Amino acid sequence: MDSKHVFGGVVAAFLFGFVVLYSSRGRENIKASEKNRSKKTLESSGNGVCRSNFAGNTDVIIVGAGVAGSALAYALAKDGWRVQVIERDLTEPDRIVGELLHAGGCIKLAELGLEDCLDGIDSQIVFSFAAVHKDGRRTAISYPSNACSRSFHHGRFIQKLREKAASLPNVKLEQGTVTSLVEENGSIKGVLYKTKAGQELAASASLTIVCDGCFSNLRRNLCNPKIEVPSYFGGLVLENYNLPYANRAYFILKDSIVVTYPISSNEIRCFVDVPGSKQPPISNGEMASYLKTVVAPQMPPELHNAFICAIEKGNIRTMPNRIMAASPSPTPGAFMIGDSLNMRHAVTGGGMTVGLSDVVLLRDLLRPLNDLRDGAAICKYLESFDILRKPTAFAINTLASTLHTVFSSSDQDPSRKEMKEAFFNYLSLGGVFSEGLMALLSGLNPAPLSLVFHCFAMLAYAVGRLLLPFPTPKRVCIAAKLILVGLGIIFPILKAEGIRATFFPVTMPAYYRTPPVQSTDERETGK
Ligand SMILES: Cc1cc2nc3c(=O)[nH]c(=O)nc-3n(C[C@H](O)[C@H](O)[C@H](O)COP(=O)(O)OP(=O)(O)OC[C@H]3O[C@@H](n4cnc5c(N)ncnc54)[C@H](O)[C@@H]3O)c2cc1C
């Protein structure tokens, strides 16, 4: 290690120590106020086991049985709610999304009692990531505390979740395409949907939860969506190929960003980030040629041949990376979770972790209620959801955007090039630095302050590297520009996520919402 690295490491370590002290104090305060909050919740909500007493009616309609919808259906039905799930296509999905569930997401899955959905689908354990630098240097990034993630075929996992939900007697899972929400006097009363046979039907429930994914048609009724598409992912499967390091994923951070991880015992998913809001077309061979001429030379030797074989086989698929901050308009009788509510860049594979974490939170918020008929009161109460989900969503969303923005920027600009170098070297510092970032991006440590301080530690590290051993005027200029570029990357992301709600949740009135008081004569155990 040269003096630059040592200095950078010392600066980063100093800042990190400060973060740990500061954020642990912050966390204690938040924990204390959460304790008070949940105590208040229990006091005002009765015994929390009663459910609505109007037999035959549906409590909750869930639109979409993807990751969030299926998990939510199971969680709510387990709590005694009568749930109707309407899914456009109940056959096994064949998609290139949602194939790696980070350690934090696995914990949420277990909290929902759904951990066995990872069994019997040839899912793989991923212990660590190898980050590969432009010059061939590699660094291993592990999860903290020997945690690990699981990767699999998306469709197999979804079918397991659906089977689990449908196994409960109070879940009705049916195939149909929801065409609209039914509104009456400003409240959502249910949905209109079309069956496979083309029959138009209506369904009503006290609460309709929209989980129709990234291409949601229904979200425009419940928020004002502002969607950004910074890049596309070109997806390939490298078949019958054993990586030299088992149970390891790759972040290849060269001129292109490439992410790979096993999805079964003999298949590796490979995603190539294609920057810009337009992709080279697949049909005329432009995409294949781009992958062969631009990306293949950047692949590590152990992946190169399998990558070329996969391109030649021709099964290239693409998906847009869509980013959308959560900004729901509270609407009585309706709610949104999953990608219909909030999307982030897929480079860190955080979507399912955020979705499952939202499912746990929503289930817990609904738990103290007896029935869901008072749409206005429940809508007001559920305003707290947006605040309480922030720590997890913020950490995962922000890190995904930051990582993508830094590593997809051009090397032409010396300050951006320096930032890329510093980010990679920061990851190489190992220990609390790389594990700290992994804990944040995997949902294991939902601590926004920790993320902000990692960002500033990285900036300080980058500046330290530039100014040592002698701060020449040229290097001072680059350092100043680097600070501006760094702040220019992080502040818009922070702003989109909502600075006040993220860092000062206790100043938000919605944080203190308690369950509406429901009269005891309406109560009956629905379980
Ligand atoms: C390229 C790419 C790769 C990704 N990789 C990962 C990863 O490795 N790990 C990770 O955690 N996340 C990943 N994500 C994100 C992840 O896939 C999503 O966050 C997650 O699938 C969201 O779950 P969801 O339930 O909200 O939506 P979905 O899983 O998309 O489910 C939506 C469901 O709603 C149904 N539906 C839609 N419209 C209607 C309608 N009108 N009526 C009835 N049903 C309807 C659909 O058929 C679908 O079943 C990736 C995203 C992309 C784009």
The ligand as a Tripos MOL2 file, in Angstrom:
@<TRIPOS>MOLECULE
LIG
   53    58     1     0     0
SMALL
NO_CHARGES

@<TRIPOS>ATOM
      1 C1        -33.2670   -6.1550  -15.0240 C.3       1 LIG1
      2 C2        -33.7150   -6.2470  -13.6040 C.ar      1 LIG1
      3 C3        -33.0950   -7.1350  -12.7480 C.ar      1 LIG1
      4 C4        -33.4890   -7.2130  -11.4140 C.ar      1 LIG1
      5 N1        -32.8300   -8.0540  -10.5740 N.ar      1 LIG1
      6 C5        -33.1430   -8.0730   -9.2740 C.ar      1 LIG1
      7 C6        -32.4560   -8.9130   -8.3550 C.ar      1 LIG1
      8 O1        -31.5750   -9.6770   -8.7300 O.2       1 LIG1
      9 N2        -32.8150   -8.8550   -7.0530 N.ar      1 LIG1
     10 C7        -33.8190   -8.0390   -6.6100 C.ar      1 LIG1
     11 O2        -34.0980   -8.0310   -5.4150 O.2       1 LIG1
     12 N3        -34.5070   -7.2620   -7.4520 N.ar      1 LIG1
     13 C8        -34.2040   -7.2590   -8.7580 C.ar      1 LIG1
     14 N4        -34.9120   -6.4820   -9.6200 N.ar      1 LIG1
     15 C9        -36.0900   -5.7560   -9.1170 C.3       1 LIG1
     16 C10       -37.2140   -6.7550   -8.8420 C.3       1 LIG1
     17 O3        -37.4410   -7.5650   -9.9530 O.3       1 LIG1
     18 C11       -38.4880   -6.0390   -8.4540 C.3       1 LIG1
     19 O4        -38.1940   -5.0840   -7.4570 O.3       1 LIG1
     20 C12       -39.5610   -6.9750   -7.9340 C.3       1 LIG1
     21 O5        -39.8440   -7.9780   -8.8790 O.3       1 LIG1
     22 C13       -40.8220   -6.1660   -7.6130 C.3       1 LIG1
     23 O6        -41.8370   -7.0240   -7.1770 O.3       1 LIG1
     24 P1        -43.3560   -6.6160   -7.4180 P.3       1 LIG1
     25 O7        -44.1520   -7.6820   -6.7580 O.co2     1 LIG1
     26 O8        -43.5870   -5.2180   -7.0570 O.co2     1 LIG1
     27 O9        -43.5480   -6.6860   -8.9850 O.3       1 LIG1
     28 P2        -43.4940   -7.9530   -9.9190 P.3       1 LIG1
     29 O10       -42.6580   -9.0120   -9.3070 O.co2     1 LIG1
     30 O11       -43.1340   -7.4400  -11.2640 O.co2     1 LIG1
     31 O12       -45.0010   -8.4770   -9.9310 O.3       1 LIG1
     32 C14       -46.0510   -7.7580  -10.5180 C.3       1 LIG1
     33 C15       -47.1500   -8.7590  -10.8380 C.3       1 LIG1
     34 O13       -48.3110   -8.0510  -11.1750 O.3       1 LIG1
     35 C16       -48.9120   -8.6840  -12.2900 C.3       1 LIG1
     36 N5        -49.7280   -7.6580  -12.9540 N.ar      1 LIG1
     37 C17       -49.2940   -6.5650  -13.6040 C.ar      1 LIG1
     38 N6        -50.3310   -5.8300  -14.0340 N.ar      1 LIG1
     39 C18       -51.4420   -6.4930  -13.6560 C.ar      1 LIG1
     40 C19       -52.8410   -6.2410  -13.8190 C.ar      1 LIG1
     41 N7        -53.2840   -5.1380  -14.4410 N.pl3     1 LIG1
     42 N8        -53.7100   -7.1150  -13.2940 N.ar      1 LIG1
     43 C20       -53.2900   -8.2320  -12.6390 C.ar      1 LIG1
     44 N9        -51.9840   -8.5060  -12.4660 N.ar      1 LIG1
     45 C21       -51.0780   -7.6470  -12.9600 C.ar      1 LIG1
     46 C22       -47.7550   -9.1860  -13.1110 C.3       1 LIG1
     47 O14       -48.1540  -10.2440  -13.9790 O.3       1 LIG1
     48 C23       -46.8050   -9.6430  -12.0220 C.3       1 LIG1
     49 O15       -47.0060  -10.9980  -11.6750 O.3       1 LIG1
     50 C24       -34.5370   -6.3880  -10.9580 C.ar      1 LIG1
     51 C25       -35.1770   -5.4980  -11.8240 C.ar      1 LIG1
     52 C26       -34.7760   -5.4290  -13.1430 C.ar      1 LIG1
     53 C27       -35.4470   -4.4510  -14.0570 C.3       1 LIG1
@<TRIPOS>BOND
     1     1     2 1
     2     2     3 ar
     3     2    52 ar
     4     3     4 ar
     5     4     5 ar
     6     4    50 ar
     7     5     6 ar
     8     6     7 ar
     9     6    13 1
    10     7     8 2
    11     7     9 ar
    12     9    10 ar
    13    10    11 2
    14    10    12 ar
    15    12    13 ar
    16    13    14 ar
    17    14    15 1
    18    14    50 ar
    19    15    16 1
    20    16    17 1
    21    16    18 1
    22    18    19 1
    23    18    20 1
    24    20    21 1
    25    20    22 1
    26    22    23 1
    27    23    24 1
    28    24    25 2
    29    24    26 1
    30    24    27 1
    31    27    28 1
    32    28    29 2
    33    28    30 1
    34    28    31 1
    35    31    32 1
    36    32    33 1
    37    33    34 1
    38    33    48 1
    39    34    35 1
    40    35    36 1
    41    35    46 1
    42    36    37 ar
    43    36    45 ar
    44    37    38 ar
    45    38    39 ar
    46    39    40 ar
    47    39    45 ar
    48    40    41 1
    49    40    42 ar
    50    42    43 ar
    51    43    44 ar
    52    44    45 ar
    53    46    47 1
    54    46    48 1
    55    48    49 1
    56    50    51 ar
    57    51    52 ar
    58    52    53 1
@<TRIPOS>SUBSTRUCTURE
     1 LIG1         1 GROUP 0 **** ****
